[in-house]
Amino acid sequence: RIIELDRDNRRLHSHLDDTESVLMNFAPYDCNDILLVNRYVEALLGCSVGDIMNGRRHLFDFVHPDDLQEVMAFYKGFPEQFETAEMEYRIIRNDRQVRWVRDMGNTLYVERGYGMPRRIDHTIVDISEQKKREMELMEERRKLSSIIKNSTDMIYRVDMAGNFLDLNPAGRRLLGIEDDFSRKNILNFYVDPRQREILLDKLEKTGIAQQLIKWRVPDGQVIDVAINAVTEQSTPGESATYQGIAHNLTRTLELQRIDTIKKITGGLSDKINTPL
């Protein structure tokens, strides 16, 4: 029976060592007393299992200094504050490489022990690549947000009923919206509402649409607008919203006329000033 148990024990240890995450068991109420650690600690932290089990190194030795206090409070919170909890933090490997990890802690209780904790299990997973992608997405989102905010064209998102979901500052200025834009409907600005029905029909068939339309803005002026729109699908085959860019063609033509007048005026000034 002892031989069988020893064989099962070795088999289970091999499974733990093959796991691509650090598994650590701690004594309850003492996060410095490490009961067990698997061999993946060598890949993640760059230290041996023996160094951990002999007390020469501890997980806290590898935690980034800026995260250390928060991580120690997290560990000391088991089992009184937390039964199950997780957090993300940075570690510094032996080779000085910084990695992001997700640490998931769980309290294991004694069977029929009336709530007495047996040990605290921690599973530590390397999430550096995921964190890198998240940071890249955040940076792309920041750049996109800056582009939308500073764009001179109206950038917007509406549902199929025409209610505004998003509207950038240029769009608010164009439509004269100073209060909550979510209470406004894009149909209120169409000179001919049938034009929007044509736009929706194109979006439904192809997912994208381009259209020249006329809008009536709050000062009563009728302007020509070029719209480029694309649908957003909430469920396959069902378009719940669409987003678009609206360019004020009337304003563009006015600027072109002004520029032409400036050039003509500049030319006349040269002709007059040369003989003088």
C-alpha positions as CSV (number, residue, x, y, z in Angstrom):
1,R,0.0,0.0,0.0
2,I,2.9,2.4,0.8
3,I,4.5,1.6,-2.5
4,E,1.3,2.3,-4.4
5,L,0.8,5.6,-2.5
6,D,4.4,6.6,-3.3
7,R,3.8,5.8,-7.0
8,D,0.6,7.9,-7.0
9,N,2.5,10.6,-5.2
10,R,5.2,10.7,-7.9
11,R,2.7,10.6,-10.7
12,L,0.7,13.6,-9.2
13,H,4.0,15.5,-8.7
14,S,4.9,15.0,-12.3
15,H,1.5,16.4,-13.3
16,L,2.1,19.5,-11.1
17,D,5.6,20.0,-12.6
18,D,4.3,19.8,-16.1
19,T,1.7,22.5,-15.4
20,E,2.7,25.8,-17.2
21,S,2.0,27.9,-14.1
22,V,3.6,28.2,-10.6
23,L,1.7,26.2,-8.0
24,M,2.5,27.2,-4.4
25,N,1.0,25.9,-1.1
26,F,1.3,28.0,2.0
27,A,0.5,27.3,5.6
28,P,-2.6,29.1,6.8
29,Y,-1.9,32.4,8.7
30,D,1.8,32.4,7.6
31,C,2.6,33.3,4.0
32,N,6.3,32.8,4.7
33,D,5.8,29.1,5.3
34,I,5.8,27.5,1.9
35,L,4.7,23.9,2.0
36,L,5.1,23.0,-1.7
37,V,6.1,24.5,-5.0
38,N,6.2,22.9,-8.5
39,R,9.1,23.0,-10.9
40,Y,7.6,25.7,-13.2
41,V,9.0,28.2,-10.7
42,E,12.3,27.6,-12.4
43,A,10.9,28.8,-15.7
44,L,9.0,31.7,-14.4
45,L,11.3,33.1,-11.7
46,G,14.6,31.6,-12.7
47,C,15.3,30.1,-9.3
48,S,15.4,26.4,-8.2
49,V,12.7,24.6,-6.2
50,G,15.3,23.9,-3.6
51,D,16.0,27.6,-3.0
52,I,12.3,28.2,-2.4
53,M,11.7,25.1,-0.2
54,N,14.9,25.8,1.9
55,G,13.9,29.3,2.6
56,R,16.8,30.9,0.7
57,R,14.4,32.7,-1.7
58,H,10.8,33.6,-1.5
59,L,8.2,34.7,-4.0
60,F,8.2,38.2,-2.5
61,D,11.9,38.5,-3.4
62,F,10.9,38.6,-7.1
63,V,7.9,41.0,-6.8
64,H,8.4,44.4,-8.4
65,P,9.2,47.0,-5.6
66,D,6.2,49.1,-6.7
67,D,3.8,46.2,-6.3
68,L,5.4,44.5,-3.2
69,Q,3.3,46.1,-0.4
70,E,0.0,45.4,-2.2
71,V,1.1,41.8,-2.9
72,M,2.1,41.2,0.7
73,A,-1.2,42.5,1.9
74,F,-3.0,40.2,-0.6
75,Y,-1.1,37.2,0.8
76,K,-1.6,38.1,4.4
77,G,-5.4,38.5,3.7
78,F,-5.8,34.7,3.5
79,P,-7.8,33.2,5.0
80,E,-9.4,35.9,7.2
81,Q,-10.2,38.5,4.5
82,F,-10.2,36.3,1.4
83,E,-11.3,32.7,0.8
84,T,-10.8,33.1,-2.9
85,A,-9.2,36.1,-4.6
86,E,-6.9,37.1,-7.4
87,M,-4.7,40.0,-8.4
88,E,-2.2,41.0,-11.2
89,Y,1.3,42.3,-10.5
90,R,4.8,42.4,-11.9
91,I,7.7,40.2,-11.0
92,I,11.5,40.6,-11.8
93,R,13.2,37.3,-12.8
94,N,16.7,36.4,-11.9
95,D,17.8,37.6,-15.4
96,R,16.2,41.1,-14.5
97,Q,13.4,40.5,-17.0
98,V,10.1,42.0,-15.9
99,R,7.0,39.8,-16.3
100,W,3.3,40.3,-15.5
101,V,1.5,37.5,-13.6
102,R,-2.0,36.7,-12.5
103,D,-2.0,35.3,-8.9
104,M,-5.1,33.2,-7.9
105,G,-5.4,32.3,-4.3
106,N,-7.7,29.8,-2.7
107,T,-8.3,28.6,0.8
108,L,-8.5,24.8,1.3
109,Y,-10.4,23.8,4.5
110,V,-10.0,20.7,6.6
111,E,-12.8,18.2,5.8
112,R,-15.3,18.3,8.7
113,G,-13.0,20.7,10.4
114,Y,-15.6,23.3,11.2
115,G,-14.1,25.9,9.0
116,M,-10.5,25.2,10.0
117,P,-8.1,26.1,7.0
118,R,-5.7,23.4,6.0
119,R,-3.6,25.4,3.5
120,I,-3.6,28.3,1.1
121,D,-3.1,27.4,-2.6
122,H,-1.8,30.0,-5.1
123,T,-1.7,29.5,-8.8
124,I,0.6,32.0,-10.6
125,V,0.2,32.4,-14.4
126,D,2.4,34.3,-16.7
127,I,0.2,36.9,-18.5
128,S,3.0,39.1,-20.0
129,E,1.9,38.6,-23.6
130,Q,-1.7,39.2,-22.8
131,K,-0.7,42.3,-20.8
132,K,1.4,43.5,-23.7
133,R,-1.6,43.2,-26.0
134,E,-3.8,45.0,-23.5
135,M,-1.4,47.9,-23.3
136,E,-1.1,48.1,-27.1
137,L,-4.9,48.2,-27.4
138,M,-5.0,50.9,-24.7
139,E,-2.5,52.9,-26.7
140,E,-4.4,52.4,-29.9
141,R,-7.6,53.4,-28.1
142,R,-5.9,56.5,-26.8
143,K,-4.6,57.5,-30.3
144,L,-8.0,56.8,-31.8
145,S,-9.8,58.8,-29.1
146,S,-7.4,61.7,-29.8
147,I,-8.1,61.5,-33.5
148,I,-11.9,61.4,-33.0
149,K,-11.7,64.3,-30.5
150,N,-9.6,66.5,-32.7
151,S,-11.1,65.6,-36.1
152,T,-12.7,68.5,-38.0
153,D,-15.2,66.0,-39.5
154,M,-18.2,64.8,-37.6
155,I,-17.7,61.2,-36.3
156,Y,-20.7,59.5,-34.8
157,R,-22.4,56.3,-33.9
158,V,-26.2,55.8,-34.0
159,D,-28.6,52.9,-33.7
160,M,-30.9,52.0,-36.6
161,A,-33.6,54.2,-35.2
162,G,-31.3,57.2,-35.5
163,N,-30.6,57.8,-31.8
164,F,-27.1,59.1,-31.2
165,L,-24.8,56.8,-29.2
166,D,-21.5,58.7,-29.7
167,L,-20.8,62.1,-31.2
168,N,-17.4,63.8,-31.3
169,P,-16.9,67.6,-30.6
170,A,-16.9,68.5,-34.3
171,G,-20.3,66.8,-34.7
172,R,-21.7,68.7,-31.8
173,R,-20.5,72.0,-33.2
174,L,-21.9,71.1,-36.7
175,L,-25.3,70.1,-35.4
176,G,-25.4,72.8,-32.6
177,I,-25.8,70.2,-29.8
178,E,-24.8,71.7,-26.5
179,D,-26.7,69.4,-24.1
180,D,-26.9,65.6,-23.9
181,F,-26.5,64.3,-27.5
182,S,-28.1,60.9,-26.6
183,R,-31.5,62.7,-26.5
184,K,-31.1,63.7,-30.2
185,N,-32.0,61.8,-33.3
186,I,-30.1,62.1,-36.6
187,L,-33.4,62.1,-38.5
188,N,-34.1,65.6,-37.1
189,F,-31.4,67.0,-39.4
190,Y,-32.4,65.4,-42.7
191,V,-34.0,67.6,-45.2
192,D,-35.5,64.5,-46.8
193,P,-35.8,61.6,-44.4
194,R,-36.1,59.2,-47.3
195,Q,-32.4,59.6,-47.9
196,R,-31.7,57.9,-44.7
197,E,-33.8,55.0,-45.7
198,I,-31.7,54.6,-48.8
199,L,-28.6,54.7,-46.6
200,L,-29.9,52.0,-44.2
201,D,-30.9,49.9,-47.2
202,K,-27.3,50.0,-48.5
203,L,-25.9,49.2,-45.1
204,E,-28.2,46.2,-44.7
205,K,-27.1,44.8,-48.1
206,T,-23.3,45.5,-48.1
207,G,-22.4,46.7,-44.6
208,I,-20.9,49.9,-45.9
209,A,-22.5,53.0,-47.6
210,Q,-21.5,56.3,-49.1
211,Q,-24.0,59.1,-49.7
212,L,-24.4,62.7,-50.5
213,I,-27.3,64.3,-48.6
214,K,-28.7,67.5,-47.3
215,W,-28.9,68.4,-43.7
216,R,-30.7,71.4,-42.1
217,V,-28.5,72.7,-39.2
218,P,-29.9,74.7,-36.2
219,D,-29.3,78.1,-37.8
220,G,-31.7,77.1,-40.6
221,Q,-28.9,76.7,-43.1
222,V,-29.1,73.8,-45.5
223,I,-25.7,72.1,-46.1
224,D,-24.4,69.4,-48.3
225,V,-22.9,66.5,-46.4
226,A,-20.9,63.5,-47.6
227,I,-21.4,60.4,-45.4
228,N,-19.2,57.3,-45.1
229,A,-20.9,54.7,-42.9
230,V,-20.2,51.1,-41.7
231,T,-22.4,48.8,-39.7
232,E,-21.6,47.2,-36.3
233,Q,-23.0,43.8,-35.8
234,S,-24.2,42.8,-32.3
235,T,-25.2,39.3,-33.4
236,P,-24.4,37.4,-36.6
237,G,-26.7,38.7,-39.4
238,E,-28.2,41.5,-37.2
239,S,-27.0,45.1,-37.5
240,A,-27.9,47.0,-34.4
241,T,-25.8,50.1,-34.9
242,Y,-23.7,51.9,-37.4
243,Q,-20.9,54.4,-37.3
244,G,-20.0,57.1,-39.8
245,I,-18.0,60.1,-40.8
246,A,-19.9,63.2,-42.1
247,H,-18.0,65.8,-44.1
248,N,-19.4,69.3,-44.5
249,L,-19.1,69.8,-48.3
250,T,-20.7,73.3,-48.1
251,R,-18.0,74.5,-45.7
252,T,-15.2,72.9,-47.8
253,L,-16.5,74.7,-50.9
254,E,-16.7,78.0,-49.0
255,L,-13.1,77.6,-47.9
256,Q,-12.0,76.8,-51.5
257,R,-13.8,79.9,-52.7
258,I,-12.2,82.1,-50.1
259,D,-8.8,80.6,-51.0
260,T,-9.4,81.3,-54.6
261,I,-10.4,84.9,-53.9
262,K,-7.2,85.4,-51.8
263,K,-5.1,84.1,-54.7
264,I,-6.9,86.4,-57.2
265,T,-6.6,89.4,-54.8
266,G,-2.9,88.6,-54.2
267,G,-2.3,88.5,-58.0
268,L,-4.1,91.8,-58.5
269,S,-2.1,93.4,-55.7
270,D,1.1,92.3,-57.4
271,K,0.0,93.8,-60.8
272,I,-0.9,97.1,-59.1
273,N,2.1,97.4,-56.8
274,T,4.7,96.5,-59.6
275,P,4.2,99.8,-61.6
276,L,3.8,101.8,-58.5
